[in-house]
């Protein structure tokens, strides 16, 4: 399978190197010192699952330099998506099936602004990897998973072909019939963890050992779930009502006196005779 990977960082570099080691024709699009190192010595992946190095020269500087591919994998940071989509739309790869392994739920919408919507597969990946130094990607742990799927029937053969390629490369991969749900589930997971690590001001490994980390993480994820959902998903339940004012009174005003003063039914300025006042306890 001929695969062009735009972005040779932790995600694109790792999965691309594994696919190349399995005999697939992989071309990376990279830049700067990383580009020069891969062009000179190949891309080295250091992993608990075994190190692998690609052949030197398997990299180009621009999307326009890629001669052709059966699949394009987009693995750049989310803020570069618009620029990459514009380059792909103006290149020989226009119309080629595209799979984004980026985080976020709007990535494919951005790509569809410059590429045919029926050329886009949906997907997500699960891995901890980063550029350790130019030309070297470090894989932490053993998790290395891709989930993808075709939103249009004509892309199903491409999804099956990629699944076969991943199997040959030793990559844990799955074709999903509801890939947008997978993308949203990962988004909720990341929002919960980022909120938790921000709250404790520690990396994820340290934050996980903080007092009561799991309840805090569940609360963060639950809050995000209430703020957004994939199209067609049922709406979340309404917040608890403890009073006519529609507030979650126990959580917001734990003091009975404070609740009474804030409730429009029991406060001096309250004028709603049919309302139920905030409970005193």
Secondary structure, 3 states (H helix, E strand, C coil): CEEEEECCCHHHHHHHHHHHHCCCEEEEECCHHHHHHHHHHCCEEECCCCCEECCCCCEECCHHHCCCCCEEEECCCHHHHHHHHHHHHCCCCCCCCEEECCCCCCHHHHHHCCCCHHHEEEEEEEEEEEEEECCEEEEEEEEEEEEEEECCHHHHHHHHHHHHHHHHHCCEEEECCCHHHHHHHHHHHHHHHHHHHHHHCCCHHHHCCCCCHHHHHHHHHHHHHHHCCCCCCCCCCCCCCCCCCCCCHHHHCCCHHHHHHHCCCCCCCCCCCCCCCCCCC
